[in-house]
Each structure stands twice: as C-alpha cells, then as structure tokens.
C-alpha cells in the first residue's frame, strides 16, 4: 500500500458519508414528492454540494504520485474533508416530522448555515491548495477560481433576496463545473 492509498482510503470514508447524505436526501425527496414544497435555491445548493464533492474527490488523484505525506498535510486534508462533509450534511434535509416537507422554508431558515459552511470549505481549499505545493503540485493557480467563488457564499449569507439566492449558487455551480474541466480534465 502506498502512502497515497493509505491517506485517500481514509479520506474516502468521509467523502462517501457526504455523498450518502446527499443521495439519501434525494431518495427521500423522490419518496415524499407529493408532500414536498420544492425550492429552486435549495436545489441549486444541493447541486453545488454534489459538484464540489465530485470535483474535490477527482482532484485527489493529483496526489497519486506523492511518495510521502507529512502529518501537517494529512491534517489539512482531513480538515478539508470534514468541512466538506459538514457542508453536504447541512444542505441535505432529513425530512423529520418537525421539519416537514417544505424545502422553501428549509432554505429560508438554513441558507446562512450552508453559506457559512461553503465559505469555510472555500477557505480550506485555499489553504490546501497552498499546502500541496510542497508535494510538487501547483494548485495555487486554482486559488483564483476559489477566490471567485467566495463572493457567491458571501452574497447568499448577506441577503435573503430571491434573485441573489438563485443567481449566486448558479454562478457558484458554473465555477464548480469549470474547475475540474480546467484543472483535472483527465485522470491518468
């Protein structure tokens, strides 16, 4: 087992739990589709969560040739994975009886929570992108894209305006889709 296999196997459990939260929420939405009050802003945030999760997971492949990982690098990667999990878990409704099936109300009461979590994820991405430079990777260039994402989370946090609540995650989704296309278009 290589250091990459060892580290990524551990991180993959956290990525898998995050994906499980998202998929379980989607399954519940399908199950309770007749009771659900749909929310476009919430849908966009769930799409952002899936996209960032898949993009960051595929980005881990860039580390496959790494011969050694420092404890600091492992700690930063673990912190990043945990923040990503929290973001995915927060954006995923559980449909408990007390929450009901109103995704519009869920978004209205919770959007600031996942806006903060997404901002924390972006800040963690800045740190991890700089930290892997010591491993022979140049992810620092990707920070320009991450910096462009940050105003989306800030705008959503600052204002409940419906247009902002739709346009900001749309822009974020576009940037999240652009990131792997620009930086990891092929895994080889």
C-alpha positions in Angstrom: 0.0 0.0 0.0 1.4 3.4 -1.0 1.1 6.5 1.2 -1.5 7.8 -1.3 -3.6 4.7 -0.9 -3.4 4.9 2.8 -4.4 8.5 3.1 -7.0 8.6 0.4 -8.7 5.4 1.7 -9.3 7.2 5.0 -10.5 10.4 3.3 -12.7 8.4 1.0 -14.8 7.3 4.0 -15.6 10.9 4.8 -16.3 11.7 1.1 -18.6 8.7 1.0 -20.5 9.8 4.0 -21.0 13.2 2.5 -22.3 11.7 -0.7 -24.6 9.4 1.3 -26.2 12.4 3.0 -26.9 14.0 -0.4 -28.2 10.8 -2.0 -30.4 9.9 1.0 -32.0 13.3 0.8 -32.6 12.9 -2.9 -34.2 9.5 -2.3 -36.4 11.0 0.4 -37.4 13.8 -2.0 -38.5 11.2 -4.5 -40.3 9.2 -1.9 -42.1 12.2 -0.5 -42.5 14.0 -3.8 -46.3 14.5 -3.3 -45.8 16.2 0.0 -42.7 18.3 -0.8 -42.8 22.1 -1.5 -40.0 22.5 -4.0 -37.3 25.2 -3.7 -35.1 26.2 -6.7 -32.4 27.9 -4.5 -32.2 24.7 -2.4 -31.9 22.5 -5.4 -29.1 24.7 -6.7 -27.2 24.4 -3.4 -27.6 20.6 -3.5 -26.2 20.6 -7.0 -23.3 22.7 -5.8 -22.7 20.2 -2.9 -22.6 17.2 -5.3 -20.4 19.1 -7.8 -17.9 20.3 -5.2 -17.7 16.8 -3.7 -17.1 15.0 -7.0 -14.6 17.7 -8.1 -12.6 17.5 -4.9 -12.7 13.7 -5.0 -11.3 13.6 -8.5 -8.8 16.2 -7.6 -7.3 13.8 -5.0 -5.9 11.8 -7.9 -3.3 14.6 -8.4 -1.7 13.3 -5.3 -1.2 9.7 -6.6 2.5 10.0 -7.3 3.2 11.5 -3.9 5.8 9.4 -2.1 5.2 10.8 1.4 2.7 12.8 3.3 3.6 14.9 6.3 1.3 14.9 9.3 0.5 18.6 8.5 -0.6 17.7 5.0 -2.7 14.8 6.3 -4.3 17.1 9.0 -5.2 19.8 6.4 -6.7 17.2 4.0 -8.6 15.6 6.9 -9.9 19.1 8.0 -10.9 19.8 4.4 -12.8 16.5 4.1 -14.6 17.2 7.4 -15.6 20.7 6.3 -16.9 19.3 3.0 -18.9 16.6 4.8 -20.4 19.3 7.1 -21.4 21.4 4.1 -23.0 18.4 2.4 -24.8 17.3 5.5 -26.2 20.8 6.2 -27.6 21.2 2.8 -29.3 17.8 2.9 -32.7 17.9 4.5 -33.6 14.9 6.7 -37.4 15.3 6.5 -38.0 14.8 10.1 -41.6 15.2 11.2 -40.9 18.6 12.9 -39.2 19.9 9.8 -42.0 18.9 7.4 -41.5 18.7 3.7 -41.3 22.4 2.9 -37.9 22.9 1.1 -38.7 26.6 0.7 -39.0 27.0 4.5 -35.9 24.8 4.9 -33.9 27.0 2.6 -35.2 30.2 4.2 -34.2 29.0 7.7 -31.0 27.3 6.9 -29.3 29.0 3.9 -27.0 31.1 6.1 -25.8 27.8 7.7 -24.6 26.3 4.4 -23.4 29.6 3.1 -21.0 29.7 6.0 -20.1 26.1 5.6 -19.4 26.6 1.8 -17.3 29.7 2.6 -15.3 27.6 5.2 -14.9 25.0 2.5 -13.5 27.6 0.1 -11.2 29.0 2.8 -10.0 25.4 3.5 -9.4 24.9 -0.3 -7.2 28.0 -0.4 -5.1 26.5 2.5 -4.9 23.0 1.0 -4.0 24.4 -2.5 -1.1 26.2 -1.0 0.0 23.3 1.2 0.2 20.8 -1.6 2.7 23.0 -3.5 5.4 21.4 -1.3 4.3 18.0 -2.7 5.3 19.1 -6.2 1.8 20.1 -7.2 0.9 23.6 -8.3 -2.7 24.0 -7.0 -2.0 27.6 -6.1 -3.2 28.6 -9.6 -6.6 27.1 -8.7 -7.0 29.6 -5.9 -8.0 32.3 -8.4 -11.1 30.2 -9.2 -11.7 29.6 -5.5 -11.4 33.3 -4.7 -14.0 33.9 -7.5 -16.4 31.5 -5.7 -16.2 33.3 -2.3 -18.4 36.3 -3.2 -21.2 33.8 -4.0 -21.3 32.4 -0.5 -21.0 35.9 1.0 -23.8 37.3 -1.2 -26.1 34.4 -0.2 -25.3 34.9 3.5 -25.8 38.7 3.4 -29.1 38.9 1.6 -32.3 36.8 1.6 -33.2 38.4 -1.8 -34.6 35.6 -4.0 -32.7 36.7 -7.1 -29.4 36.6 -5.2 -30.5 33.3 -3.7 -30.8 31.9 -7.2 -28.1 33.7 -9.2 -25.2 33.3 -6.6 -25.5 29.5 -6.4 -25.9 29.4 -10.2 -22.6 31.3 -10.6 -21.0 29.0 -8.0 -22.2 25.9 -9.8 -20.7 27.2 -13.1 -17.4 27.8 -11.4 -17.5 24.4 -9.7 -18.1 22.8 -13.1 -15.3 24.8 -14.7 -12.7 23.8 -12.0 -12.3 20.2 -13.0 -12.6 21.0 -16.7 -9.8 23.5 -16.4 -7.6 21.7 -13.9 -8.4 17.9 -13.9 -10.0 17.1 -17.3 -8.3 13.7 -17.5 -7.3 11.2 -14.8 -4.2 9.4 -16.0 
